[in-house]
C-alpha cells in the first residue's frame, strides 16, 4: 500500500538523523561507526527507509557511503542485518507488525564487514537501534461541504498524526484503506456498494437529527476521534417503486413542522405501500428540498419467436435400366447392342411453413396514489411531485421462416424442386398499461 505523507516540514528534516543508542565498535581498530537515516520518511511498516554509514578515523577523517549520504564508500564492503525488516541497496524495508503500537519500540541493525575470501570470517562492526514512529492522534476527515440528509453518502477518511509531527491521510473505501481502525455508528453505516459512509435512510430512527461516527485506532483504542453532524434535510428525494404487473397503490400522508434546531420547516412524508405493507419516511426541508414519488407498472413480456419450418426432402434420383438388342446381319452374323436408360427424377418435397410469433403481453396498469395533506402543507404542495407510470406492452415475437423446398432428384428429366414454406406471422405487440389515478385530499392536521 502506498501512503501519501504530508505535514509540516522543518529545516531540520533535511538533515540526516543518527540512530538512537550508542554504537558498539570493535576494539581492533580506532575507527568509529555511525548509522544515519532519512528523517523525512516515516518509520512504519511498509515504508523503505534510506540509511547511510559514517566512518570516522582516529585522525578525524570522515567517509560516508554512497546513496543517501552522497559519499564515496561502496555498500559492497558491508553486510547489513535487520531484525524487523530487509536491507537492499542502501534502504531498509520495514516489516514490523502493524497491529502493535510501536511507542518506545525500535528495530535493530547489525553491521558486519563482508567476507570476500573462502574461509574468511565476517567481522561484526557495530549495532544501532532505529526508533519506530508511533501514532499520537487521529482526526476524521470529510470532503468539504457534503449533503446532510438521510440516504446521502459522505466521503470520509482518517488522518494519523505521528510523534515526529508528520501525518498520513487514508480515505474510504473502508475495506481497502481503513483496516487499522475501529468504527462505531449512530445514524450512519458503511455503504456496501461504495465502502464510504452512508446516512441511514429512515429519519425517524436518527436520534435528535444528529449522526455520529466514532473512530478508534485499532492498535491503541485510547486514540480516538468523533464526527458529529447535524442534518439539514436539504435533498431532492426520489421514491421509486415498480411491480411485476399492475403498479402498487400508495397511500401518502404529509404534514409540516417547524424545527427550531435547524431553523427550518420540515415537510414530513409517510408513504405506505398497500400491497407490501411497508412504510417509508421522508423529511424534506421546505427551503431547498423536494420529493418525487413514482409507482410504475410492470412491462409486458415479449412474445416468443415462431420456429422456422423444416426444409423439404430432396427428390429421389431416376431409376436406371439396361436394354440388350441382338440383330442378325445379312451375312448371317449377329450384332448385339446395349442401351442404358435413366428414368425421370423424383420431385423435391415442399418446405414446412414457419411458426407464428407469439403476441406480447400487455403492460401493467398504473396504481392509484392518494396524497392526504394537512391545510398547512398547501403552500408546499409544489414540493411533492407524483408520477404514476403504466407498464409498456411487450413486443410481439417474430414469425418463423418457412422451410426451403427440397431439390428435385436427378434423372431424365430431373425432378421438380419442392415449394418453399410460408413465413410465419409476426406476433402482435402487447398494449401499454392504463394510467392510474393521483388524488390530493386535504385532511385535518396529523
C-alpha positions in Angstrom: 0.0 0.0 0.0 1.3 3.4 -0.9 1.0 6.1 1.8 0.7 9.8 0.9 2.8 11.5 3.5 2.2 15.2 4.2 2.8 17.5 7.1 4.8 20.4 8.4 8.4 20.0 7.3 11.1 22.0 9.2 14.6 22.6 8.0 16.0 20.0 10.4 14.2 17.3 8.4 16.5 17.9 5.6 19.4 16.7 7.7 20.2 13.0 8.3 19.4 11.6 11.7 21.7 9.4 13.7 20.1 6.3 15.0 19.4 6.1 18.7 21.6 4.3 21.3 25.4 4.5 21.2 27.1 2.4 18.6 29.3 -0.6 19.7 32.6 -0.5 17.9 35.3 -3.1 17.6 38.4 -2.6 19.6 40.7 -3.9 16.9 40.8 -0.5 15.2 40.2 3.0 16.2 37.5 3.8 13.7 34.1 5.0 14.9 30.9 3.9 13.0 27.6 5.7 12.9 24.3 4.8 11.2 22.2 7.7 9.9 18.7 7.6 8.3 16.4 9.9 6.4 14.2 11.8 8.9 11.7 12.7 6.1 10.5 9.1 5.8 8.0 7.7 8.4 9.5 4.7 10.1 6.4 2.5 10.0 5.5 -0.9 8.4 5.7 -1.0 4.6 8.0 2.1 4.2 11.5 2.0 2.8 14.0 3.9 4.9 17.2 5.3 3.3 20.2 4.8 5.5 23.9 5.6 5.4 27.1 4.6 7.3 29.6 7.2 8.5 33.1 6.1 9.4 35.4 8.5 11.4 39.0 7.5 11.8 41.2 8.1 14.8 42.6 11.1 13.0 39.2 12.7 12.5 38.9 11.8 8.8 35.3 11.1 7.8 34.0 8.9 5.0 30.4 8.1 4.0 28.5 5.5 2.0 27.1 6.2 -1.4 23.4 6.9 -1.9 21.5 8.7 0.9 24.7 10.4 2.3 26.2 11.1 -1.1 29.5 9.6 0.0 32.2 7.5 -1.9 32.2 4.3 0.2 30.7 1.3 -1.5 28.0 -0.6 0.2 29.6 -3.8 -1.1 32.1 -3.8 1.9 29.2 -4.2 4.4 26.8 -6.8 5.4 23.6 -5.5 7.0 21.2 -7.4 9.2 17.8 -6.0 10.3 15.7 -7.8 13.0 12.3 -6.4 11.7 13.0 -5.7 8.0 15.0 -6.4 4.9 18.0 -4.5 3.6 18.7 -3.8 -0.1 20.7 -1.0 -1.9 21.0 1.4 0.9 17.4 1.1 2.1 15.6 -0.8 4.9 12.2 -2.2 4.1 10.4 -2.1 7.4 8.3 -5.3 8.2 7.1 -4.6 11.7 3.7 -5.8 12.9 1.1 -3.1 12.1 -1.2 -4.4 14.9 1.3 -3.5 17.6 1.5 0.1 19.0 5.2 1.0 18.5 5.7 3.7 21.1 9.1 3.1 22.7 10.0 0.3 20.2 12.9 0.1 17.8 14.2 -2.0 15.0 17.8 -3.2 15.5 20.5 -3.0 12.8 23.8 -5.0 12.9 26.6 -4.1 10.5 29.4 -6.5 9.5 32.3 -6.4 7.1 31.6 -8.6 4.1 33.5 -11.8 3.7 35.3 -11.8 0.3 37.6 -14.9 0.7 36.9 -18.6 1.1 37.4 -19.5 4.7 37.4 -15.9 5.8 35.2 -14.6 8.7 32.8 -11.7 8.7 33.7 -9.1 11.3 30.9 -7.5 13.4 31.4 -3.8 13.4 28.5 -2.2 15.4 24.9 -2.3 16.3 22.4 0.5 16.4 18.7 0.9 17.0 16.3 3.0 14.9 13.1 4.0 16.8 9.7 3.5 15.1 7.4 6.3 14.7 4.1 5.9 16.5 0.6 7.5 16.3 -0.2 10.2 18.8 -3.6 11.4 17.5 -6.2 10.8 14.7 -8.7 13.1 13.0 -11.8 12.1 10.9 -11.7 13.9 7.5 -14.6 14.8 5.1 -14.5 16.3 1.7 -15.7 19.9 2.4 -19.4 20.5 2.1 -21.5 17.4 1.8 -25.2 16.7 1.7 -26.7 16.2 5.2 -29.9 14.3 4.5 -31.0 10.7 5.1 -29.7 8.4 2.3 -26.8 10.7 1.4 -23.2 9.3 1.0 -20.3 11.0 2.8 -16.8 10.5 1.5 -14.5 10.3 4.6 -11.1 9.4 5.7 -8.8 9.4 8.8 -5.6 11.4 9.4 -3.0 9.7 11.6 -0.6 12.0 13.4 2.8 10.7 14.5 5.3 11.6 17.2 7.6 13.5 14.7 4.8 15.9 13.7 4.2 14.1 10.4 0.8 12.7 9.3 -0.7 10.5 6.7 -4.3 10.5 5.3 -6.3 7.4 4.4 -9.6 7.6 2.6 -12.5 5.2 2.1 -13.3 2.6 0.9 -13.1 1.2 4.3 -12.2 -2.4 3.5 -9.3 -1.4 1.3 -7.7 1.6 3.2 -9.1 1.8 6.7 -8.5 -1.7 8.1 -6.5 -0.4 11.1 -9.4 1.5 12.6 -12.5 0.5 14.6 -15.8 2.4 13.9 -18.9 2.9 15.9 -22.0 4.3 14.4 -25.1 6.3 15.3 -27.5 7.1 12.4 -24.9 6.1 9.8 -23.3 2.9 8.4 -20.7 1.8 5.9 -22.2 1.6 2.4 -21.9 -1.9 0.9 -21.8 -0.6 -2.6 -19.3 2.2 -2.2 -17.5 1.5 1.1 -18.0 5.1 2.2 -20.2 6.5 5.0 -24.0 6.5 4.3 -26.6 8.3 6.4 -29.4 5.9 7.4 -32.5 6.2 5.1 -35.2 6.4 7.9 -35.1 9.8 9.6 -37.3 8.6 12.4 -34.5 6.2 13.5 -31.9 9.0 13.8 -31.8 10.5 17.3 -32.3 14.2 17.6 -31.5 14.7 13.9 -27.7 14.1 14.5 -25.4 11.5 13.1 -22.2 10.4 14.8 -19.1 8.4 13.8 -16.6 7.3 16.5 -13.2 6.2 15.2 -10.6 4.4 17.3 -7.1 3.3 16.3 -7.2 -0.5 16.5 -3.7 -0.9 18.0 -4.4 1.7 20.7 -8.1 2.4 21.3 -7.3 5.3 23.6 -6.5 7.2 20.5 -9.9 8.3 19.1 -11.9 11.0 17.3 -15.7 11.7 16.9 -17.5 13.2 13.9 -20.9 14.8 14.8 -23.1 16.2 12.1 -26.5 17.9 12.4 -28.8 17.0 9.5 -30.4 19.8 7.4 -32.7 17.5 5.2 -32.0 19.6 2.1 -32.3 17.0 -0.7 -34.2 16.2 -3.8 -35.6 12.8 -2.6 -36.8 10.2 -5.0 -39.1 7.3 -4.0 -39.5 4.8 -6.9 -41.3 1.5 -6.8 -42.1 -0.9 -9.6 -44.2 -4.1 -9.6 -44.2 -7.1 -12.0 -47.8 -6.4 -13.0 -50.2 -3.7 -12.0 -48.4 -0.8 -10.2 -48.7 -0.6 -6.4 -51.3 1.6 -4.8 -49.7 4.1 -2.5 -51.2 6.0 0.4 -49.2 9.1 1.3 -49.7 11.5 4.2 -48.0 14.9 4.5 -47.7 17.5 7.3 -45.3 20.3 8.1 -43.5 21.1 11.4 -41.1 23.8 12.4 -37.6 22.7 13.5 -36.1 25.2 15.9 -32.7 23.4 15.9 -32.0 24.0 12.2 -34.4 26.9 12.0 -36.4 25.5 9.1 -39.8 23.9 8.3 -39.8 20.2 7.7 -42.3 18.6 5.4 -42.8 15.1 6.9 -43.9 12.5 4.4 -45.1 9.0 5.1 -45.6 6.5 2.2 -47.5 3.3 2.7 -47.4 0.5 0.1 -50.9 -1.2 0.3 -49.6 -4.4 -1.3 -46.3 -5.0 0.5 -47.5 -3.3 3.8 -44.2 -1.4 4.0 -43.9 2.2 5.3 -41.3 4.7 4.2 -40.5 8.1 5.9 -39.0 11.2 4.4 -38.3 14.6 6.0 -38.0 17.4 3.5 -36.6 20.9 4.2 -39.2 23.2 2.7 -36.4 25.6 1.9 -34.5 23.8 -0.9 -35.8 20.3 -0.7 -38.4 18.3 -2.7 -39.6 14.8 -3.2 -40.7 12.8 -6.3 -42.9 9.8 -5.8 -43.4 7.3 -8.6 -45.2 3.9 -8.9 -44.6 2.1 -12.1 -46.4 -0.9 -13.5 -44.5 -3.9 -14.9 -43.7 -4.1 -18.6 -45.4 -6.9 -20.5 -43.3 -9.9 -21.5 -42.1 -10.1 -25.1 -43.7 -12.8 -27.3 -41.7 -15.8 -28.2 -40.4 -16.1 -31.8 -42.0 -18.7 -34.1 -40.0 -21.7 -35.0 -38.5 -22.0 -38.5 -40.1 -24.5 -40.9 -38.2 -27.7 -41.7 -36.7 -27.9 -45.3 -38.3 -30.2 -47.8 -36.7 -33.5 -48.6 -34.7 -33.8 -51.8 -36.3 -35.8 -54.7 -35.0 -39.3 -55.4 -32.9 -39.9 -58.5 -34.4 -41.5 -61.6 -34.2 -45.3 -62.0 -31.5 -46.7 -64.4 -32.4 -49.7 -66.7 -30.4 -51.6 -69.3 -31.9 -52.9 -72.7 -29.9 -55.5 -74.8 -30.8 -55.9 -78.5 -29.4 -58.6 -80.9 -29.7 -58.2 -84.7 -28.9 -60.9 -87.5 -26.9 -59.4 -90.2 -27.3 -60.2 -94.0 -24.2 -62.3 -93.9 -25.6 -64.4 -91.1 -23.7 -62.8 -88.3 -25.3 -61.2 -85.3 -24.7 -57.8 -83.6 -25.6 -57.1 -80.0 -26.2 -53.6 -78.6 -26.7 -52.4 -75.0 -28.7 -49.3 -74.2 -28.7 -47.7 -70.6 -31.9 -45.7 -69.9 -32.4 -43.2 -66.9 -35.9 -42.6 -65.7 -37.4 -39.2 -64.5 -36.0 -37.9 -61.2 -38.5 -37.6 -58.2 -39.9 -34.2 -57.2 -38.5 -32.5 -54.1 -40.7 -32.2 -51.0 -42.2 -28.8 -50.0 -40.7 -26.9 -47.1 -42.8 -26.6 -43.9 -44.4 -23.3 -43.0 -42.7 -21.1 -40.3 -44.4 -20.9 -36.9 -46.4 -17.8 -35.8 -44.7 -15.4 -33.5 -46.3 -15.1 -30.0 -48.2 -12.0 -29.1 -46.5 -9.7 -26.5 -48.2 -9.4 -23.1 -49.9 -6.2 -22.0 -48.1 -3.8 -19.7 -49.3 -3.5 -16.1 -51.8 -0.7 -15.3 -50.6 2.2 -13.1 -51.8 2.0 -9.5 -53.6 4.7 -7.6 -51.8 7.2 -5.4 -53.6 9.2 -2.8 -51.9 12.2 -1.0 -53.5 13.2 2.2 -52.2 16.6 3.4 -52.9 19.0 6.2 -54.0 22.6 5.4 -50.6 23.8 6.5 -49.0 21.9 3.6 -51.0 23.7 1.0 -48.3 26.3 0.1 -45.7 23.5 -0.2 -47.6 21.0 -2.4 -45.4 22.0 -5.3 -42.5 20.3 -3.5 -44.4 16.9 -3.8 -44.2 15.6 -7.4 -46.2 12.4 -8.1 -45.8 10.1 -11.1 -47.9 7.1 -11.9 -46.3 5.2 -14.8 -48.1 2.3 -16.6 -46.0 -0.5 -17.9 -45.2 -0.9 -21.6 -46.6 -3.7 -23.7 -44.3 -6.5 -24.7 -43.1 -6.8 -28.2 -44.6 -9.5 -30.4 -42.4 -12.4 -31.4 -41.1 -12.7 -34.9 -42.6 -15.3 -37.2 -40.5 -18.3 -38.1 -39.0 -18.5 -41.6 -40.6 -21.0 -44.0 -38.5 -24.1 -44.8 -36.8 -24.2 -48.2 -38.2 -26.7 -50.8 -36.3 -29.9 -51.4 -34.3 -30.1 -54.6 -35.6 -32.3 -57.5 -34.0 -35.6 -58.0 -31.6 -36.1 -60.9 -32.9 -38.1 -63.8 -34.1 -37.8 -67.4 -35.7 -35.3 -67.0 -34.7 -34.0 -63.5 -37.5 -33.9 -60.9 -39.2 -30.6 -59.9 -37.9 -28.7 -56.8 -40.3 -28.5 -53.8 -42.1 -25.3 -52.9 -40.7 -23.1 -50.1 -42.8 -23.0 -46.9 -44.5 -19.7 -46.0 -43.0 -17.5 -43.3 -45.0 -17.4 -40.0 -46.9 -14.3 -39.0 -45.2 -11.9 -36.5 -46.9 -11.7 -33.1 -48.7 -8.5 -32.2 -47.2 -6.1 -29.6 -49.0 -6.1 -26.3 -50.9 -3.0 -25.3 -49.5 -0.5 -22.8 -51.0 -0.4 -19.4 -53.5 2.2 -18.4 -52.6 5.2 -16.2 -53.7 5.1 -12.6 -55.3 7.9 -10.6 -53.5 10.5 -8.5 -55.6 12.2 -5.9 -54.8 15.0 -3.4 -57.1 15.2 -0.4 -56.9 17.9 2.3 -57.4 16.4 5.8 -57.3 17.6 9.3 -53.8 18.2 10.8 -52.0 15.0 11.5 
